[in-house]
Amino acid sequence: MGYSICLGTAGWGVWHSPDAGTSWTRHRGPFPLNSRIQALVAHPKQMGTVFAAGDTGLFVSHDSGAKWERIGTQGDLPTIWSLAVDPSNPDTLFAGTRPAGVWRSRDGGHHWEKLNVDIAETCSIGTPFVTALVVDPNDSRIVWAGVEIDGVFRSMDGGDTWTKLENGLYDLDVHDMTIAPAEPRRLFVSTARDVFLSDDLGDSWHAVGIKDKWPLPYARGIAVSSNEPGVLYAGCGEHTTGEAGHVLRTKDAGQRWEVLPFPTPANATVWGLATHPADANRIVAFTLFGEVFVTEDAGASWRKMGRDFGEIRTAVWVPN
């Protein structure tokens, strides 16, 4: 089965390839000019449905990214930085914004309510923002939000009330978050200084210690294998805009890591990783400065896209 790739960029909206990266189209409508797309999320139940969100609102495609339409109106929410769909009730969406806030929609994104999360209003970078949202695949009442820069918050009641999780999470500069749906469930968080994991739903954390185990010290995108919950992939770099990057893999929850070499050196930090349960061996990795690499064999080999795309913020692949 063929697949499509969508890329969300800083200022160039959404790029779409219907043929695994052979050809590309930059979508203009309905995205306003210079749109920053920060989040792309595949619908958990409707094959081919993808959400896109950023500074100009929320959008949806029902044909794997070939055509898009707006949901709601521009200005319904502040700039969206992260998006999650409840896998057990896909009409329920959560959006993380800047200024930092968590919002919930129960009707597929047409109407939103701001949730009561006590996030700091200022931080060392100015205004915090919600970089990551995770809905527990085993219990959708449990939702986590990661904030740059204010740590991790958890709701146990579907978003109505929230608690900050601070035990062992000594770096609050949260970049990404993902969950391995094993038992016990294992939550991973990447920050500017380390990768942390929790086996107790976030009540306590311990650091992996990447500075001793990684070739580069800066952690960014992370993704758990959809068929091997013990396997975690991570993107890294020198720093935010570093001139090198790698994809790493661990099979033992972060004790040992291996570099999964690209055919040519990456031009910047590997910012994100796109996976899909339809094929656990396929991963789309991208650098902050526009390079895209794809593996079809769980990282054993990679191919690089023939063109670069400017500043990429997010990516998704979906079966056609």
Backbone bond lengths (Angstrom), bond angles and torsions (degrees), N, CA, C in turn:
res aa  C-N    CA-C-N  psi(-1)  N-CA   C-N-CA  omega(-1)  CA-C   N-CA-C  phi
1 M - - - 1.471 - - 1.529 109.49 -
2 G 1.337 115.27 133.53 1.453 118.89 177.33 1.517 111.26 -73.40
3 Y 1.334 115.66 170.15 1.451 119.16 179.97 1.517 110.78 -145.92
4 S 1.330 114.07 159.70 1.456 122.14 178.55 1.520 109.70 -110.90
5 I 1.333 115.12 150.75 1.458 122.43 173.69 1.520 108.11 -120.20
6 C 1.318 117.03 135.11 1.458 122.27 171.73 1.525 108.19 -120.88
7 L 1.327 115.23 139.38 1.457 122.42 178.17 1.521 108.82 -121.00
8 G 1.326 116.64 133.29 1.454 121.41 173.53 1.518 109.64 -102.71
9 T 1.315 117.55 130.47 1.458 121.29 -171.81 1.528 111.45 -122.03
10 A 1.321 114.21 165.95 1.458 121.49 177.54 1.521 108.70 -91.73
11 G 1.326 115.70 90.35 1.452 120.69 176.41 1.508 115.67 105.97
12 W 1.335 117.60 -10.34 1.459 120.27 -179.06 1.530 112.09 -119.23
13 G 1.336 116.92 16.41 1.454 120.29 175.60 1.515 112.59 63.67
14 V 1.338 116.54 -138.16 1.468 123.14 -176.06 1.522 110.26 -109.92
15 W 1.338 114.97 130.44 1.457 121.91 167.46 1.527 107.95 -100.42
16 H 1.340 116.27 144.01 1.465 121.08 -177.07 1.516 110.17 -134.67
17 S 1.325 114.51 134.64 1.465 121.10 171.23 1.513 108.67 -121.03
18 P 1.347 118.49 121.15 1.468 120.52 178.94 1.519 113.21 -85.07
19 D 1.336 117.28 -3.39 1.462 120.87 -169.74 1.534 111.63 -134.21
20 A 1.313 114.92 47.33 1.477 121.68 172.26 1.520 113.56 62.62
21 G 1.326 116.20 24.66 1.454 119.71 175.11 1.509 115.56 101.77
22 T 1.333 117.39 4.82 1.465 119.45 179.18 1.522 111.40 -73.43
23 S 1.324 116.85 -44.81 1.467 121.33 179.09 1.521 109.15 -128.66
24 W 1.350 115.78 154.83 1.464 121.12 -174.42 1.520 111.48 -137.09
25 T 1.325 115.42 144.70 1.456 122.74 174.34 1.518 108.54 -128.12
26 R 1.329 116.98 132.15 1.455 120.27 172.60 1.521 108.02 -90.69
27 H 1.325 117.10 121.34 1.454 121.22 -179.76 1.523 110.20 -82.08
28 R 1.317 115.23 129.05 1.467 121.04 176.01 1.525 108.40 -98.54
29 G 1.335 118.82 -73.07 1.450 119.02 174.39 1.512 110.72 -75.55
30 P 1.336 116.84 147.48 1.462 129.16 -2.40 1.527 114.05 -86.90
31 F 1.345 116.70 11.95 1.461 119.04 -178.27 1.526 110.03 -75.61
32 P 1.332 117.76 125.28 1.466 119.34 175.93 1.525 111.12 -59.45
33 L 1.317 115.83 154.69 1.455 121.85 -179.75 1.527 110.28 -53.88
34 N 1.328 116.16 137.56 1.465 123.77 176.50 1.534 113.23 67.50
35 S 1.333 117.68 25.24 1.464 120.49 178.57 1.531 110.85 -63.73
36 R 1.340 114.58 138.89 1.464 122.12 172.23 1.527 107.52 -101.10
37 I 1.317 116.96 114.21 1.458 121.68 179.07 1.529 107.78 -99.49
38 Q 1.329 115.84 112.79 1.465 121.51 -175.13 1.525 112.88 -98.60
39 A 1.345 117.51 -20.58 1.466 119.91 -174.57 1.521 110.34 -139.37
40 L 1.328 116.23 132.07 1.456 124.22 170.66 1.524 107.47 -128.36
41 V 1.325 116.58 127.50 1.456 120.97 -175.08 1.524 109.39 -136.95
42 A 1.321 116.88 130.53 1.462 121.51 175.52 1.524 109.82 -81.31
43 H 1.319 115.65 138.70 1.465 121.37 176.68 1.529 109.25 -64.98
44 P 1.337 119.26 133.47 1.467 120.27 -175.85 1.519 114.92 -72.64
45 K 1.329 118.56 -16.58 1.474 120.49 -175.60 1.533 112.79 -119.31
46 Q 1.324 117.19 -35.38 1.463 121.38 -175.90 1.530 109.63 -95.91
47 M 1.335 116.76 103.36 1.448 120.95 -178.83 1.530 110.15 -61.23
48 G 1.305 116.61 130.65 1.465 121.01 179.32 1.508 114.20 93.45
49 T 1.335 118.73 -8.50 1.465 120.88 177.89 1.528 109.63 -91.61
50 V 1.339 115.48 127.81 1.457 122.39 -177.77 1.524 108.78 -132.24
51 F 1.334 116.58 137.03 1.461 122.09 173.59 1.527 109.12 -100.96
52 A 1.324 115.44 143.73 1.465 122.58 173.95 1.517 108.10 -129.05
53 A 1.328 116.41 139.70 1.461 119.91 -177.16 1.517 110.28 -148.17
54 G 1.339 114.69 152.31 1.455 119.89 179.78 1.504 111.77 -176.28
55 D 1.335 115.39 -140.22 1.467 119.17 -174.39 1.524 113.16 -82.51
56 T 1.333 117.41 -7.59 1.465 120.02 179.37 1.525 112.27 -116.02
57 G 1.341 117.24 16.00 1.448 119.62 173.31 1.510 114.25 114.49
58 L 1.340 115.13 -159.20 1.456 124.09 -175.01 1.525 109.83 -116.77
59 F 1.342 115.74 138.04 1.458 121.98 -176.49 1.531 108.59 -136.22
60 V 1.333 115.99 160.01 1.458 120.05 179.52 1.520 109.49 -141.05
61 S 1.328 115.85 145.48 1.456 123.75 170.72 1.514 108.30 -122.24
62 H 1.328 116.86 138.73 1.460 121.36 178.18 1.527 112.15 -108.91
63 D 1.332 116.85 7.36 1.467 120.64 -179.15 1.533 110.69 -133.01
64 S 1.308 116.12 45.92 1.473 123.97 174.57 1.523 113.39 63.47
65 G 1.320 116.50 23.46 1.460 120.15 175.35 1.508 115.85 103.68
66 A 1.333 118.15 1.77 1.473 120.50 -178.07 1.524 112.00 -72.25
67 K 1.335 117.39 -38.54 1.472 122.42 178.06 1.519 108.09 -134.34
68 W 1.337 115.63 149.33 1.460 121.62 -176.22 1.517 110.99 -131.24
69 E 1.331 115.33 153.00 1.465 120.89 173.27 1.528 108.85 -140.19
70 R 1.305 115.39 153.49 1.454 119.70 179.73 1.520 110.28 -81.10
71 I 1.342 116.03 145.04 1.464 122.62 169.76 1.524 106.94 -107.07
72 G 1.323 117.38 125.21 1.458 120.78 -178.53 1.514 111.43 72.42
73 T 1.331 116.69 -152.39 1.463 121.29 -178.48 1.519 109.37 -128.06
74 Q 1.324 115.32 153.37 1.460 119.80 177.40 1.527 109.41 -61.49
75 G 1.327 115.88 133.93 1.454 120.21 -178.01 1.519 113.59 99.44
76 D 1.347 117.74 -5.26 1.474 119.76 175.94 1.527 110.95 -57.47
77 L 1.349 115.51 -37.67 1.455 122.47 -178.93 1.518 109.36 -130.40
78 P 1.336 117.49 157.99 1.471 118.63 166.44 1.532 109.44 -62.31
79 T 1.331 117.03 -179.06 1.456 120.87 178.68 1.525 110.67 -55.14
80 I 1.346 115.51 125.10 1.466 121.15 -179.11 1.529 108.72 -87.91
81 W 1.330 115.50 127.31 1.467 121.87 178.19 1.521 112.39 -108.36
82 S 1.315 117.85 -22.03 1.463 120.28 -178.75 1.516 109.20 -149.29
83 L 1.328 115.91 154.24 1.456 121.47 -175.24 1.518 108.04 -148.13
84 A 1.335 116.99 139.60 1.463 121.70 175.86 1.516 109.12 -139.30
85 V 1.327 115.45 144.29 1.459 122.63 177.70 1.520 107.98 -112.04
86 D 1.317 116.15 131.76 1.461 121.28 177.10 1.532 108.08 -66.86
87 P 1.343 119.14 115.41 1.470 119.30 -175.72 1.524 113.64 -66.99
88 S 1.325 118.36 -23.06 1.459 119.90 -179.81 1.523 112.26 -90.71
89 N 1.330 117.08 -18.30 1.465 121.80 177.43 1.527 107.89 -144.93
90 P 1.332 117.33 82.64 1.459 120.28 -170.82 1.530 115.17 -64.98
91 D 1.323 118.97 -8.03 1.460 119.14 172.35 1.530 111.48 -73.97
92 T 1.338 116.86 -13.88 1.455 120.94 178.92 1.521 109.56 -93.94
93 L 1.327 115.83 118.22 1.460 122.79 178.85 1.525 109.18 -117.60
94 F 1.323 115.46 148.82 1.459 121.82 171.20 1.522 108.28 -120.86
95 A 1.320 116.49 136.05 1.457 121.77 178.74 1.520 108.97 -123.87
96 G 1.332 116.05 136.07 1.454 122.11 174.44 1.520 109.12 -107.68
97 T 1.320 117.20 135.49 1.465 120.69 -168.83 1.521 112.48 -127.22
98 R 1.318 113.46 170.72 1.463 123.92 166.21 1.520 108.03 -127.01
99 P 1.370 119.48 123.23 1.457 128.21 0.43 1.526 111.71 -54.72
100 A 1.344 115.11 152.60 1.458 120.90 -168.52 1.520 111.51 -61.06
101 G 1.315 115.41 121.06 1.451 122.30 175.96 1.513 109.46 -161.06
102 V 1.333 116.47 154.67 1.459 122.34 173.04 1.520 107.53 -116.01
103 W 1.321 115.63 128.50 1.455 123.14 -177.07 1.518 108.85 -119.77
104 R 1.351 115.93 152.07 1.469 121.40 -179.64 1.518 109.78 -129.54
105 S 1.326 114.25 137.37 1.466 120.83 172.54 1.514 108.57 -122.56
106 R 1.322 116.91 137.93 1.461 121.02 177.29 1.525 112.33 -107.19
107 D 1.329 116.57 4.89 1.472 119.51 -177.59 1.528 111.58 -130.65
108 G 1.332 115.36 39.80 1.460 119.62 174.33 1.508 114.96 74.55
109 G 1.319 118.30 17.05 1.457 120.92 175.77 1.510 115.63 102.77
110 H 1.320 117.84 4.75 1.469 119.66 -179.06 1.527 112.06 -80.68
111 H 1.323 116.44 -32.49 1.467 120.82 178.45 1.524 108.26 -134.52
112 W 1.341 116.11 145.19 1.451 121.58 -173.99 1.521 111.03 -132.44
113 E 1.335 114.77 150.69 1.470 121.32 170.12 1.523 108.02 -127.39
114 K 1.331 115.77 138.63 1.455 119.33 177.07 1.519 108.89 -82.74
115 L 1.337 116.20 131.35 1.454 121.72 -175.96 1.530 110.38 -91.21
116 N 1.311 114.58 158.12 1.464 121.05 -173.46 1.529 110.04 -88.67
117 V 1.340 115.69 84.71 1.464 122.69 178.79 1.525 107.53 -116.83
118 D 1.319 116.30 125.30 1.465 121.24 -173.63 1.532 110.43 -86.65
119 I 1.332 115.68 70.76 1.467 122.36 -179.78 1.524 108.63 -90.52
120 A 1.329 115.87 144.98 1.462 120.68 178.22 1.536 110.43 -59.07
121 E 1.313 116.54 145.33 1.467 120.83 179.62 1.514 111.99 -85.75
122 T 1.338 117.27 -23.86 1.463 121.19 178.36 1.525 108.81 -136.00
123 C 1.332 115.08 158.49 1.462 120.99 176.35 1.518 107.41 -154.98
124 S 1.329 117.29 -171.67 1.459 120.57 -173.97 1.524 113.30 -67.53
125 I 1.330 117.59 -18.66 1.467 119.61 177.25 1.532 111.70 -101.85
126 G 1.321 116.22 10.01 1.463 120.22 179.90 1.508 111.22 106.40
127 T 1.326 116.33 -97.77 1.463 121.32 -177.95 1.522 110.45 -106.81
128 P 1.334 119.40 121.92 1.462 120.69 176.68 1.527 111.32 -64.05
129 F 1.345 115.29 160.26 1.459 119.14 175.35 1.517 109.43 -149.39
130 V 1.319 116.33 155.21 1.464 122.67 -174.87 1.522 108.60 -88.02
131 T 1.331 115.84 108.02 1.459 121.22 -173.89 1.519 113.69 -89.73
132 A 1.343 117.97 -19.48 1.462 119.49 -172.92 1.518 110.39 -150.02
133 L 1.331 115.70 141.12 1.462 123.04 175.47 1.524 108.44 -135.32
134 V 1.323 116.52 135.32 1.462 121.58 178.75 1.521 108.55 -134.53
135 V 1.332 116.18 129.21 1.462 122.11 170.86 1.519 107.38 -103.32
136 D 1.326 116.52 128.78 1.457 121.06 -178.26 1.531 109.51 -60.91
137 P 1.341 118.59 122.22 1.473 120.05 -178.22 1.525 112.94 -68.57
138 N 1.337 117.64 -18.93 1.464 121.03 179.56 1.521 113.13 -93.77
139 D 1.336 116.86 -20.33 1.463 121.07 -177.22 1.519 107.99 -154.54
140 S 1.326 116.59 97.64 1.464 120.02 -171.77 1.525 113.27 -71.79
141 R 1.327 117.29 -2.82 1.467 118.14 172.36 1.530 111.24 -72.04
142 I 1.352 117.01 -18.38 1.461 121.37 -177.09 1.527 108.82 -97.54
143 V 1.327 115.91 121.55 1.463 122.58 -178.11 1.523 108.07 -132.80
144 W 1.333 116.31 137.17 1.458 121.26 175.81 1.523 110.15 -116.24
145 A 1.317 116.42 146.71 1.463 123.13 175.39 1.518 108.20 -129.82
146 G 1.327 116.56 129.28 1.456 122.07 176.37 1.512 110.07 -106.71
147 V 1.337 116.26 136.06 1.458 121.62 -171.75 1.526 110.34 -122.22
148 E 1.319 115.29 134.90 1.465 122.24 170.50 1.533 107.87 -106.73
149 I 1.304 120.26 101.07 1.460 129.10 11.91 1.525 107.96 -126.80
150 D 1.350 118.88 98.54 1.463 121.38 172.94 1.521 112.48 -161.66
151 G 1.342 118.02 20.02 1.448 120.14 171.27 1.513 116.02 85.96
152 V 1.333 116.11 -152.27 1.458 123.40 -173.78 1.524 109.76 -121.06
153 F 1.335 115.59 137.32 1.459 123.11 177.53 1.522 108.28 -121.68
154 R 1.341 116.58 150.33 1.462 121.09 -178.55 1.515 110.62 -134.85
155 S 1.321 114.21 139.20 1.464 121.22 170.53 1.520 108.74 -113.74
156 M 1.318 116.61 137.70 1.462 121.90 177.17 1.525 111.91 -106.05
157 D 1.328 116.22 3.04 1.462 120.28 -176.04 1.531 112.19 -132.23
158 G 1.331 115.64 38.85 1.452 120.21 174.36 1.510 115.22 74.20
159 G 1.335 117.38 14.27 1.452 120.37 176.79 1.509 115.00 111.32
160 D 1.325 117.66 -3.42 1.471 119.30 -177.32 1.528 111.59 -70.79
161 T 1.331 117.46 -43.03 1.466 121.18 179.22 1.523 109.16 -131.84
162 W 1.353 115.82 153.71 1.458 121.10 -172.64 1.525 110.78 -137.11
163 T 1.341 114.94 149.93 1.455 122.70 177.43 1.520 108.55 -131.09
164 K 1.333 116.67 138.59 1.463 120.77 175.24 1.523 109.29 -81.55
165 L 1.346 116.25 135.55 1.467 122.17 -176.63 1.531 108.53 -107.79
166 E 1.320 116.62 108.53 1.456 119.89 -171.18 1.520 114.50 -120.54
167 N 1.304 119.35 -5.06 1.461 121.77 -172.98 1.528 111.11 -72.89
168 G 1.337 116.74 100.17 1.455 122.13 179.14 1.508 114.95 93.36
169 L 1.319 118.91 -11.74 1.467 121.71 179.53 1.528 107.93 -89.29
170 Y 1.334 115.88 85.52 1.465 119.57 -171.51 1.524 113.25 -86.69
171 D 1.308 118.55 -7.36 1.466 121.37 173.25 1.527 107.54 -115.69
172 L 1.329 117.30 116.02 1.465 122.27 -175.62 1.522 113.31 -91.29
173 D 1.346 117.56 4.70 1.462 122.68 -177.42 1.526 109.33 -86.16
174 V 1.343 116.52 75.35 1.469 121.93 -171.66 1.527 110.85 -77.57
175 H 1.338 115.34 126.62 1.460 121.87 178.54 1.522 112.69 -100.78
176 D 1.327 116.82 -44.73 1.468 119.94 -176.13 1.520 108.28 -153.89
177 M 1.318 114.71 163.87 1.463 120.85 -177.39 1.521 108.15 -153.05
178 T 1.350 116.27 142.03 1.456 120.56 177.22 1.514 108.79 -152.60
179 I 1.327 116.20 163.47 1.462 121.28 -177.01 1.524 109.74 -127.26
180 A 1.331 115.04 138.06 1.461 121.68 171.82 1.527 107.60 -97.62
181 P 1.325 118.67 116.09 1.467 121.40 -172.21 1.519 113.31 -79.26
182 A 1.334 116.45 42.04 1.457 120.52 175.30 1.522 108.21 -87.59
183 E 1.310 116.77 -176.10 1.465 121.57 173.69 1.521 109.25 -122.17
184 P 1.321 120.86 117.91 1.471 122.51 -1.34 1.521 111.05 -72.38
185 R 1.320 116.01 154.24 1.441 120.43 178.40 1.531 109.61 -64.64
186 R 1.324 115.42 141.60 1.458 120.08 -175.86 1.524 108.70 -118.87
187 L 1.312 115.36 120.80 1.456 122.00 -179.31 1.514 109.08 -101.60
188 F 1.340 116.21 131.15 1.462 121.96 177.71 1.523 109.57 -114.85
189 V 1.335 115.57 141.28 1.464 121.82 175.89 1.526 107.96 -132.37
190 S 1.326 117.27 129.80 1.463 120.63 172.38 1.522 108.88 -100.98
191 T 1.326 115.04 139.81 1.460 121.51 178.32 1.526 108.48 -131.51
192 A 1.317 116.17 179.48 1.458 119.97 -179.89 1.521 112.12 -64.07
193 R 1.337 117.63 -24.49 1.464 120.53 -173.15 1.511 114.69 -113.06
194 D 1.336 118.86 -15.30 1.462 118.43 -176.27 1.526 109.88 -168.70
195 V 1.320 115.15 178.71 1.463 123.49 167.39 1.526 106.69 -115.25
196 F 1.330 115.85 131.83 1.455 121.54 -179.78 1.523 109.06 -114.79
197 L 1.337 116.35 150.24 1.457 119.06 174.43 1.522 110.08 -134.48
198 S 1.315 114.78 153.49 1.458 122.64 179.51 1.514 109.05 -135.35
199 D 1.326 115.87 134.23 1.466 121.94 175.73 1.523 112.24 -103.68
200 D 1.343 116.49 4.73 1.465 119.89 -176.85 1.533 111.56 -129.13
201 L 1.337 114.77 42.73 1.461 122.77 175.23 1.530 113.26 64.01
202 G 1.342 116.90 18.51 1.455 120.38 177.51 1.513 114.94 101.46
203 D 1.325 117.35 -1.10 1.465 118.94 177.80 1.525 111.20 -61.92
204 S 1.334 117.34 -35.15 1.457 121.34 176.32 1.521 109.30 -141.61
205 W 1.331 115.72 153.61 1.462 122.50 -176.12 1.521 109.59 -132.07
206 H 1.316 115.76 151.10 1.463 118.39 165.64 1.519 109.63 -137.49
207 A 1.323 113.80 145.83 1.464 120.83 -175.62 1.521 110.45 -80.69
208 V 1.322 116.03 142.66 1.458 121.82 177.48 1.526 110.96 -73.54
209 G 1.339 116.82 -33.39 1.457 120.66 -178.24 1.513 113.00 84.94
210 I 1.323 116.71 55.83 1.469 120.65 -171.58 1.526 113.81 -70.27
211 K 1.321 118.68 -24.69 1.463 119.36 -177.42 1.517 111.94 -63.92
212 D 1.326 117.64 -25.00 1.458 121.48 176.88 1.521 112.39 -91.78
213 K 1.348 117.66 -13.48 1.462 120.51 -170.54 1.524 113.81 -118.73
214 W 1.330 117.81 -16.32 1.459 121.51 -176.65 1.525 110.80 -106.95
215 P 1.342 117.32 151.80 1.475 119.44 175.61 1.530 113.29 -73.84
216 L 1.317 116.96 -22.46 1.465 122.22 178.22 1.522 107.80 -131.62
217 P 1.335 119.42 146.62 1.468 120.23 -164.62 1.527 116.80 -92.46
218 Y 1.338 117.70 -1.43 1.464 120.16 -169.46 1.529 108.99 -109.01
219 A 1.347 117.63 121.76 1.469 122.47 -177.05 1.514 110.63 -97.23
220 R 1.329 116.79 139.02 1.479 120.04 178.69 1.522 110.25 -131.39
221 G 1.329 118.68 -108.79 1.459 120.71 -174.62 1.521 112.51 -72.49
222 I 1.344 116.84 143.59 1.459 122.01 176.93 1.517 108.85 -135.22
223 A 1.340 116.15 152.27 1.470 120.76 179.89 1.514 108.99 -154.34
224 V 1.330 116.71 135.86 1.461 122.88 175.97 1.527 108.67 -91.29
225 S 1.325 116.14 139.82 1.457 120.34 174.54 1.527 109.92 -60.34
226 S 1.329 116.55 136.65 1.464 119.92 -176.09 1.522 112.72 -75.43
227 N 1.336 118.76 -15.62 1.475 118.76 178.31 1.522 112.95 -119.25
228 E 1.329 117.45 -3.01 1.456 121.70 175.47 1.520 108.90 -133.62
229 P 1.321 118.17 88.88 1.463 120.19 -174.12 1.518 114.43 -62.57
230 G 1.346 117.67 -12.10 1.458 119.85 175.60 1.506 113.93 -85.42
231 V 1.336 117.36 -4.60 1.470 121.41 -177.58 1.526 109.55 -103.03
232 L 1.328 115.55 125.33 1.461 122.18 177.95 1.520 109.13 -122.53
233 Y 1.326 115.73 133.45 1.459 122.20 173.24 1.528 108.78 -104.47
234 A 1.329 116.24 147.05 1.459 120.19 -179.38 1.520 109.92 -142.05
235 G 1.326 115.36 142.31 1.456 121.67 171.80 1.515 109.45 -100.03
236 C 1.333 116.23 141.66 1.459 119.04 -177.03 1.516 110.47 -141.11
237 G 1.328 114.88 173.13 1.449 121.95 178.35 1.514 110.60 -165.83
238 E 1.347 114.28 -172.46 1.467 120.04 178.55 1.523 110.83 -77.49
239 H 1.328 114.73 -41.63 1.461 123.04 177.89 1.525 106.02 -168.38
240 T 1.320 118.30 -166.27 1.469 120.56 -172.92 1.520 112.38 -51.20
241 T 1.317 117.10 -49.94 1.467 120.92 -176.39 1.522 110.96 -116.43
242 G 1.316 116.87 35.14 1.463 120.56 -177.10 1.515 113.13 -60.45
243 E 1.321 115.29 163.24 1.467 121.89 -175.36 1.525 112.79 -95.04
244 A 1.324 117.16 12.15 1.463 121.16 178.58 1.515 108.58 -148.16
245 G 1.334 115.60 158.64 1.457 119.71 178.72 1.512 110.79 -164.61
246 H 1.334 115.77 158.53 1.460 121.84 179.14 1.523 109.63 -142.39
247 V 1.342 115.38 160.14 1.454 121.86 161.52 1.523 107.13 -104.39
248 L 1.324 115.63 131.26 1.455 122.44 -179.78 1.529 109.09 -115.91
249 R 1.334 115.40 158.85 1.464 120.19 177.62 1.523 109.37 -138.06
250 T 1.326 114.83 137.42 1.461 121.02 171.05 1.520 108.82 -123.41
251 K 1.325 115.81 142.67 1.456 121.63 177.44 1.522 111.95 -110.66
252 D 1.350 116.32 2.58 1.462 120.11 -175.64 1.529 111.41 -135.75
253 A 1.343 115.07 42.57 1.465 121.84 174.50 1.523 113.09 60.38
254 G 1.353 116.18 31.06 1.452 118.78 170.03 1.504 116.52 102.13
255 Q 1.338 118.58 1.31 1.468 118.83 178.47 1.524 111.86 -73.04
256 R 1.321 116.20 -46.10 1.465 121.33 179.08 1.529 109.26 -123.64
257 W 1.330 116.07 140.76 1.460 122.20 -177.69 1.521 109.69 -128.88
258 E 1.324 114.96 148.57 1.461 120.07 173.13 1.522 109.21 -127.86
259 V 1.331 115.94 144.50 1.463 121.61 174.80 1.524 108.30 -81.40
260 L 1.334 116.36 135.32 1.461 121.85 177.04 1.530 106.99 -104.43
261 P 1.341 117.81 95.63 1.470 120.74 -165.45 1.525 113.49 -66.57
262 F 1.341 115.13 137.12 1.454 122.65 171.41 1.534 109.44 -79.64
263 P 1.347 117.00 160.47 1.475 119.17 177.04 1.519 112.64 -67.93
264 T 1.344 117.73 -27.26 1.457 122.89 174.26 1.526 107.24 -135.82
265 P 1.329 118.93 151.23 1.468 119.74 -178.36 1.522 111.69 -60.46
266 A 1.333 116.15 139.59 1.464 120.71 177.40 1.523 109.96 -68.40
267 N 1.345 115.88 148.30 1.464 120.76 -175.67 1.523 113.28 -87.70
268 A 1.333 117.68 -3.19 1.466 120.76 -176.35 1.521 108.34 -168.81
269 T 1.312 115.75 -179.93 1.466 121.97 174.89 1.527 110.69 -54.33
270 V 1.333 116.59 135.33 1.471 120.54 172.68 1.519 106.87 -74.46
271 W 1.334 115.62 105.38 1.452 123.12 -168.61 1.518 112.76 -78.71
272 G 1.337 116.73 -36.33 1.458 118.65 -175.04 1.510 112.79 -156.38
273 L 1.347 114.28 164.75 1.456 123.44 -179.07 1.521 108.26 -134.68
274 A 1.318 116.43 131.67 1.468 121.16 178.81 1.519 109.15 -111.81
275 T 1.350 115.41 126.09 1.456 121.85 176.93 1.522 108.85 -127.56
276 H 1.332 115.68 166.35 1.466 120.72 178.11 1.525 107.73 -151.90
277 P 1.341 118.22 139.06 1.464 119.80 -178.04 1.521 114.63 -64.67
278 A 1.330 118.29 -13.40 1.463 119.80 178.58 1.520 111.99 -66.03
279 D 1.329 117.92 -24.97 1.465 121.44 178.50 1.525 108.08 -155.85
280 A 1.325 116.11 102.03 1.463 120.64 -176.80 1.520 112.67 -68.12
281 N 1.336 117.86 -18.52 1.463 120.65 -177.74 1.524 113.03 -84.35
282 R 1.343 117.24 -11.49 1.469 120.23 -177.51 1.526 109.80 -97.85
283 I 1.324 116.52 125.42 1.454 122.74 177.10 1.525 108.10 -133.23
284 V 1.311 115.72 133.49 1.465 121.80 171.81 1.519 107.36 -104.08
285 A 1.330 116.36 119.65 1.459 122.15 178.61 1.520 108.55 -113.55
286 F 1.335 115.89 143.37 1.466 118.53 179.84 1.521 109.93 -139.64
287 T 1.329 114.68 149.12 1.453 120.42 174.95 1.524 109.44 -93.75
288 L 1.312 115.35 160.29 1.457 119.61 179.31 1.525 111.19 -58.48
289 F 1.324 117.08 -32.85 1.462 120.99 -174.99 1.516 112.91 -101.25
290 G 1.346 116.99 34.44 1.447 119.58 159.16 1.497 119.32 96.62
291 E 1.330 119.21 2.69 1.457 119.67 176.00 1.525 110.06 -88.84
292 V 1.349 115.64 143.78 1.461 121.56 -179.98 1.526 108.70 -128.19
293 F 1.333 115.17 130.30 1.459 122.59 178.10 1.530 108.32 -124.20
294 V 1.339 116.14 145.09 1.466 121.03 179.30 1.519 109.18 -130.34
295 T 1.327 115.90 135.61 1.454 121.73 170.20 1.522 108.98 -116.17
296 E 1.320 115.37 143.32 1.462 121.74 175.53 1.535 111.29 -111.10
297 D 1.333 116.17 2.76 1.461 120.30 -175.15 1.530 111.59 -133.96
298 A 1.338 115.55 41.31 1.465 122.53 174.56 1.523 113.30 60.53
299 G 1.336 115.78 29.39 1.452 119.89 173.34 1.505 115.68 99.04
300 A 1.329 118.45 -1.93 1.464 120.42 179.03 1.524 110.82 -65.96
301 S 1.337 116.78 -35.48 1.465 121.23 176.93 1.523 108.85 -144.66
302 W 1.330 115.66 154.68 1.460 121.97 -176.78 1.515 110.21 -135.27
303 R 1.314 115.89 152.73 1.467 120.96 167.69 1.522 108.38 -123.08
304 K 1.309 115.28 145.24 1.466 121.13 -179.59 1.517 109.76 -98.79
305 M 1.337 116.72 137.34 1.452 120.73 174.71 1.535 109.80 -60.70
306 G 1.314 115.92 148.82 1.452 120.80 -175.45 1.511 115.00 -75.25
307 R 1.320 117.77 -5.99 1.459 120.54 179.60 1.527 108.65 -139.40
308 D 1.347 114.86 162.01 1.454 122.00 176.12 1.529 108.92 -108.71
309 F 1.335 116.86 166.24 1.467 120.06 -165.37 1.526 114.71 -131.38
310 G 1.308 120.22 16.25 1.453 118.32 -174.06 1.511 109.86 78.45
311 E 1.319 117.60 -152.30 1.457 120.87 -175.45 1.524 110.21 -86.09
312 I 1.349 116.57 113.01 1.461 121.98 -179.89 1.522 109.24 -95.46
313 R 1.329 115.76 134.49 1.462 121.56 179.52 1.527 113.51 -110.47
314 T 1.332 117.73 -24.31 1.464 120.44 -175.40 1.516 109.19 -161.31
315 A 1.333 116.21 158.83 1.468 121.04 179.34 1.520 108.97 -151.23
316 V 1.340 114.55 157.55 1.453 121.14 174.24 1.522 107.48 -149.14
317 W 1.327 116.69 147.54 1.465 119.65 167.06 1.519 108.23 -124.95
318 V 1.341 115.25 145.31 1.455 121.12 -178.91 1.530 108.95 -142.01
319 P 1.331 117.29 147.29 1.468 119.78 176.10 1.524 110.63 -63.99
320 N 1.322 116.32 146.78 1.470 120.73 176.51 1.528 110.68 -81.03
